[in-house]
């Protein structure tokens, strides 16, 4: 399967109700069925809805190239983990990705490096692509941010490396100080940090770098190929805005091919 030149991901977090999630997904599925760049696979699109909507959303996107995943997984294989959802069950219902280690999970649910590393490993064991979130807590010099993020990647991939696991990991660079902010981090800041992260390697594991943290329309074109995609939040709640970002991604792909 040809890998997309640009990945666009959307996490719905807990903003939508159930029916609202279905309505939004039907609108986005309509865009995906018609958009040449999505149909061709040049622009990859993935959606991360809340757990209760996963099976219904998977059915809505079933005849499209759009990938569906979960916003979290349990660090354990199975057992007495009340309220958790296993990687094996997510794979069974057709998910192909799992978001791991978001700043909100670390801040409010006290997830540590060991928990995140266990989740990455269990996702890869079940052929789920981790959407692995990383980013510095406070705004620092870009080189310091690269150092912090590199340390995070090393810690988060530790279990997977020890177990000799292989697969794809999407690194979602989200400076924590920019999450939910009115504007994303400055363009030059994003470029510098992502350029540093692109140099990271992991034996047997393919790494892709996308940017999140108040990402919205216009940002992808301003970064002009310095990132491999965007991880979108509330700016993609309007399908029209999401269509605009897909158009921007398609334009960048076409420019690189010309």
C-alpha positions as CSV (number, residue, x, y, z in Angstrom):
1,X,0.0,0.0,0.0
2,X,1.3,3.4,-0.9
3,X,2.0,5.6,2.1
4,X,0.3,9.0,2.0
5,X,2.6,12.0,1.4
6,X,0.7,13.9,4.0
7,X,-1.3,12.7,7.0
8,X,-4.2,14.6,8.5
9,X,-5.7,13.3,11.7
10,X,-8.7,14.5,13.7
11,X,-9.3,13.8,17.4
12,X,-12.8,14.6,18.5
13,X,-11.9,14.3,22.2
14,X,-15.1,14.6,24.1
15,X,-16.6,17.6,22.3
16,X,-19.4,15.8,20.4
17,X,-22.4,13.8,21.5
18,X,-23.1,10.5,19.9
19,X,-25.5,11.7,17.1
20,X,-23.3,14.8,16.5
21,X,-20.4,12.4,16.0
22,X,-22.3,10.4,13.4
23,X,-23.5,13.5,11.6
24,X,-20.0,14.9,11.4
25,X,-18.6,11.6,10.3
26,X,-21.2,11.3,7.5
27,X,-20.2,14.7,6.2
28,X,-16.5,13.9,6.3
29,X,-17.1,10.5,4.7
30,X,-18.8,12.4,1.8
31,X,-15.8,14.6,1.4
32,X,-13.5,11.5,1.5
33,X,-15.5,9.7,-1.2
34,X,-15.2,12.7,-3.6
35,X,-11.8,14.2,-2.9
36,X,-9.2,13.0,-5.5
37,X,-6.3,13.3,-3.1
38,X,-8.0,11.2,-0.4
39,X,-9.3,8.7,-2.9
40,X,-5.8,8.3,-4.4
41,X,-4.1,7.9,-1.0
42,X,-1.8,10.9,-1.6
43,X,-3.4,12.5,1.5
44,X,-4.2,10.2,4.3
45,X,-7.0,10.9,6.8
46,X,-7.6,9.3,10.1
47,X,-10.4,9.9,12.7
48,X,-10.3,9.3,16.4
49,X,-13.8,9.5,17.9
50,X,-14.9,8.6,21.4
51,X,-15.1,4.9,22.3
52,X,-18.9,4.4,22.2
53,X,-19.0,5.7,18.6
54,X,-16.2,3.6,17.2
55,X,-18.2,0.7,15.6
56,X,-20.7,3.1,14.0
57,X,-18.0,5.4,12.7
58,X,-16.0,2.5,11.3
59,X,-19.2,1.5,9.3
60,X,-19.6,5.1,8.0
61,X,-16.1,5.2,6.7
62,X,-16.0,1.6,5.5
63,X,-16.1,2.4,1.8
64,X,-13.5,5.1,2.1
65,X,-9.7,5.1,2.6
66,X,-10.2,6.9,6.0
67,X,-8.6,5.1,8.9
68,X,-10.4,5.0,12.3
69,X,-8.8,4.7,15.6
70,X,-9.2,5.2,19.4
71,X,-8.2,8.0,21.6
72,X,-6.5,5.7,24.1
73,X,-5.9,2.0,24.9
74,X,-5.2,0.0,28.0
75,X,-1.5,-0.8,28.8
76,X,-2.4,-4.4,29.7
77,X,-3.4,-7.2,27.4
78,X,-6.6,-8.1,29.2
79,X,-8.0,-8.8,32.7
80,X,-9.5,-6.9,35.6
81,X,-9.0,-3.4,34.3
82,X,-12.4,-1.8,34.9
83,X,-13.4,0.9,32.4
84,X,-10.4,0.2,30.1
85,X,-10.4,-0.9,26.5
86,X,-7.9,-3.5,25.1
87,X,-5.8,-3.2,22.0
88,X,-7.1,-6.6,20.9
89,X,-10.7,-5.5,21.1
90,X,-9.9,-2.3,19.1
91,X,-8.2,-4.3,16.4
92,X,-11.2,-6.8,16.4
93,X,-13.7,-4.0,15.6
94,X,-11.5,-2.7,12.8
95,X,-9.5,0.1,14.4
96,X,-6.1,0.7,12.9
97,X,-4.7,3.4,15.2
98,X,-4.6,4.4,18.8
99,X,-3.7,7.8,20.2
100,X,-1.2,7.4,23.1
101,X,0.3,9.8,25.6
102,X,-1.6,13.0,25.0
103,X,-0.6,15.8,27.4
104,X,-4.1,15.7,28.9
105,X,-3.7,12.0,29.8
106,X,-0.4,12.8,31.4
107,X,-1.6,15.9,33.2
108,X,-5.0,14.8,34.5
109,X,-4.7,11.0,34.6
110,X,-1.0,10.9,35.7
111,X,0.2,8.7,32.9
112,X,4.0,8.3,33.2
113,X,6.7,7.2,30.7
114,X,6.4,3.5,31.7
115,X,2.6,3.5,31.0
116,X,3.0,5.2,27.7
117,X,5.8,2.8,26.7
118,X,3.6,-0.2,27.6
119,X,0.8,1.2,25.5
120,X,3.0,1.8,22.5
121,X,4.3,-1.8,22.6
122,X,0.8,-3.4,23.0
123,X,-0.5,-1.3,20.1
124,X,2.3,-2.5,17.8
125,X,1.7,-6.1,18.9
126,X,-1.9,-5.8,17.7
127,X,-1.0,-4.0,14.4
128,X,-2.4,-0.7,15.6
129,X,-0.4,2.4,14.6
130,X,0.4,4.5,17.7
131,X,-0.4,8.2,17.3
132,X,2.2,9.0,19.9
133,X,1.9,12.5,21.3
134,X,5.0,14.4,22.5
135,X,5.9,17.9,23.3
136,X,7.6,20.2,25.8
137,X,5.5,21.5,28.7
138,X,6.7,25.1,28.5
139,X,7.9,27.3,25.7
140,X,11.7,27.0,25.5
141,X,14.4,27.4,22.9
142,X,13.7,25.1,19.9
143,X,16.8,23.1,20.5
144,X,15.8,22.5,24.0
145,X,12.4,21.4,22.7
146,X,14.1,18.9,20.4
147,X,16.1,17.6,23.3
148,X,12.9,17.1,25.5
149,X,11.0,15.5,22.6
150,X,13.9,13.2,21.8
151,X,14.1,12.0,25.4
152,X,10.3,11.4,25.3
153,X,10.6,9.3,22.1
154,X,13.4,7.3,23.5
155,X,11.4,6.6,26.7
156,X,8.1,5.8,24.9
157,X,9.7,3.4,22.4
158,X,11.8,1.6,25.0
159,X,9.4,-1.4,25.5
160,X,8.8,-1.8,21.7
161,X,12.5,-1.8,21.0
162,X,13.2,-4.3,23.8
163,X,10.6,-6.6,22.4
164,X,11.8,-6.3,18.8
165,X,8.5,-4.9,17.6
166,X,8.1,-3.4,14.2
167,X,5.6,-1.2,12.5
168,X,4.7,2.5,12.0
169,X,4.5,5.2,14.6
170,X,3.0,8.6,13.9
171,X,4.8,11.2,16.1
172,X,2.3,13.9,16.9
173,X,4.4,16.9,18.0
174,X,2.2,19.1,20.2
175,X,4.0,21.6,22.3
176,X,1.8,21.5,25.5
177,X,1.8,25.3,25.8
178,X,0.1,25.6,22.4
179,X,-2.7,23.0,22.9
180,X,-6.0,24.8,23.0
181,X,-4.3,28.2,22.4
182,X,-5.8,30.7,20.0
183,X,-2.8,30.3,17.7
184,X,-0.3,27.5,17.1
185,X,3.3,27.8,17.9
186,X,5.3,30.2,15.6
187,X,6.0,28.7,12.2
188,X,9.8,28.9,12.5
189,X,9.6,27.2,15.9
190,X,7.5,24.3,14.5
191,X,9.8,24.0,11.5
192,X,13.0,23.8,13.6
193,X,11.6,21.3,16.1
194,X,10.1,19.1,13.4
195,X,13.3,19.2,11.4
196,X,15.1,17.9,14.5
197,X,12.5,15.2,15.0
198,X,12.7,14.0,11.4
199,X,16.3,12.9,12.2
200,X,15.1,10.4,14.7
201,X,15.3,6.7,13.8
202,X,14.1,3.5,15.4
203,X,15.2,0.1,14.1
204,X,12.2,-1.7,12.6
205,X,9.9,1.2,13.3
206,X,8.9,3.8,10.7
207,X,8.4,7.3,12.2
208,X,6.2,10.0,10.7
209,X,6.1,13.5,12.1
210,X,2.9,15.5,12.2
211,X,2.1,18.7,14.1
212,X,-0.8,19.4,16.5
213,X,-1.4,22.1,19.0
214,X,-4.1,24.5,17.7
215,X,-3.4,23.4,14.1
216,X,-5.9,24.8,11.6
217,X,-6.5,26.1,8.1
218,X,-3.5,27.8,6.5
219,X,-0.9,26.3,8.7
220,X,0.1,23.4,6.5
221,X,0.8,25.8,3.6
222,X,2.8,28.1,5.8
223,X,5.0,25.2,6.9
224,X,5.4,24.3,3.2
225,X,6.5,20.7,3.6
226,X,8.4,21.0,6.8
227,X,6.0,18.6,8.5
228,X,4.4,15.4,7.3
229,X,0.9,16.3,8.3
230,X,-1.3,17.9,10.9
231,X,-3.1,16.5,14.0
232,X,-6.3,18.6,14.2
233,X,-8.7,19.3,17.0
234,X,-11.5,21.8,17.2
235,X,-10.6,23.6,13.9
236,X,-11.7,20.4,12.1
237,X,-15.1,20.3,13.8
238,X,-16.5,22.2,10.8
239,X,-16.3,19.8,7.8
240,X,-15.9,22.8,5.5
241,X,-12.7,23.8,7.3
242,X,-11.5,20.2,7.2
243,X,-12.1,20.2,3.4
244,X,-10.0,23.4,3.1
245,X,-7.1,21.7,4.9
246,X,-7.4,18.6,2.7
247,X,-7.3,21.0,-0.3
248,X,-4.1,22.6,1.1
249,X,-2.5,19.2,1.6
250,X,-3.4,18.2,-1.9
251,X,-1.9,21.4,-3.3
252,X,1.4,20.7,-1.5
253,X,1.5,17.1,-2.8
254,X,0.8,18.3,-6.4
255,X,3.5,21.0,-6.1
256,X,6.1,18.4,-4.9
257,X,5.3,16.1,-7.8
258,X,5.5,18.9,-10.5
